[in-house]
């Protein structure tokens, strides 16, 4: 599929991924992450899309499977963290840790979408700067700049919080 044809249909596919994710219980942020992931996967296979009868069906399956994977991963991580925390921490430390995690999650959600997506791709998916640049069709220097900006913003927020 040519780039221009992909771009024309991409909005429709993205909306489909968002709607499917929301329908199966994803929150707004998670639905955005899933839609972004689906669009990246579709772009990676854009040369093969014409052989499928319904790309929307593929989008639906990708969104459902990605959501399930994220939910399973989070459940497993939560159980592991709960075990580790309860074995090594006092109730006071557990509460502080939970508050810190919630605060950081809130600050991450307040970042601009591009910065949040790049941080996710770099930190969670462990993608290289070059890989991110290639997937998003931007320069490697832009990836570095945007990641630095996101990290700097978070660092400033942490410093402000610690001054209180």
C-alpha positions, 0 to 999 in steps of 0.5 A, spaced: 500 500 500 502 506 498 504 511 503 498 516 501 493 511 501 495 509 508 495 516 510 488 516 507 485 510 511 489 511 517 484 516 521 479 511 520 483 505 522 485 509 528 478 511 530 476 503 530 482 501 534 480 507 539 473 504 539 475 497 540 479 498 546 474 503 549 469 497 548 473 492 551 474 496 558 481 500 556 481 507 559 482 513 555 490 513 556 490 506 555 486 506 548 491 511 546 497 507 547 493 501 544 491 505 537 498 508 537 501 501 537 496 498 532 498 504 527 505 502 528 504 495 527 500 497 520 505 501 518 510 496 519 506 491 514 503 496 510 506 493 503 502 487 505 495 490 507 492 490 500 492 482 500 487 482 506 480 483 505 478 487 511 484 491 514 478 493 519 478 486 522 485 486 523 485 493 526 480 490 531 484 483 532 490 487 534 487 492 538 483 486 542 490 482 543 494 488 545 489 490 550 489 483 553 496 483 553 497 489 557 492 487 562 495 480 563 502 484 563 499 489 568 496 484 573 502 479 573 506 486 575 501 488 580 502 481 583 509 481 583 510 488 586 505 486 591 509 480 594 515 484 593 513 490 597 509 486 602 515 482 604 520 488 604 516 494 606 513 497 612 506 499 611 508 507 611 513 505 606 508 501 602 503 507 602 509 512 600 511 508 594 504 507 592 503 515 592 509 516 589 507 511 583 500 515 582 503 522 582 508 519 577 503 516 573 499 523 573 505 527 571 506 522 565 499 523 563 500 530 563 506 530 558 504 532 551 502 526 547 508 525 543 513 526 549 509 521 552 509 516 546 516 517 545 518 515 553 513 509 552 517 506 546 523 508 549 522 506 556 517 500 556 518 497 549 526 498 550 526 501 542 532 504 540 532 512 538 533 509 531 528 504 531 523 510 534 525 515 528 524 510 523 517 507 526 515 515 526 518 517 520 522 523 524 529 524 525 533 521 530 535 528 533 528 529 534 527 523 538 533 525 542 530 532 543 523 530 545 525 525 550 530 530 553 525 535 553 520 530 556 525 527 561 527 534 563 519 536 564 519 530 569 525 532 573 523 539 574 516 536 577 520 531 581 524 537 584 518 542 585 514 536 589 521 535 593 521 542 595 514 542 599 
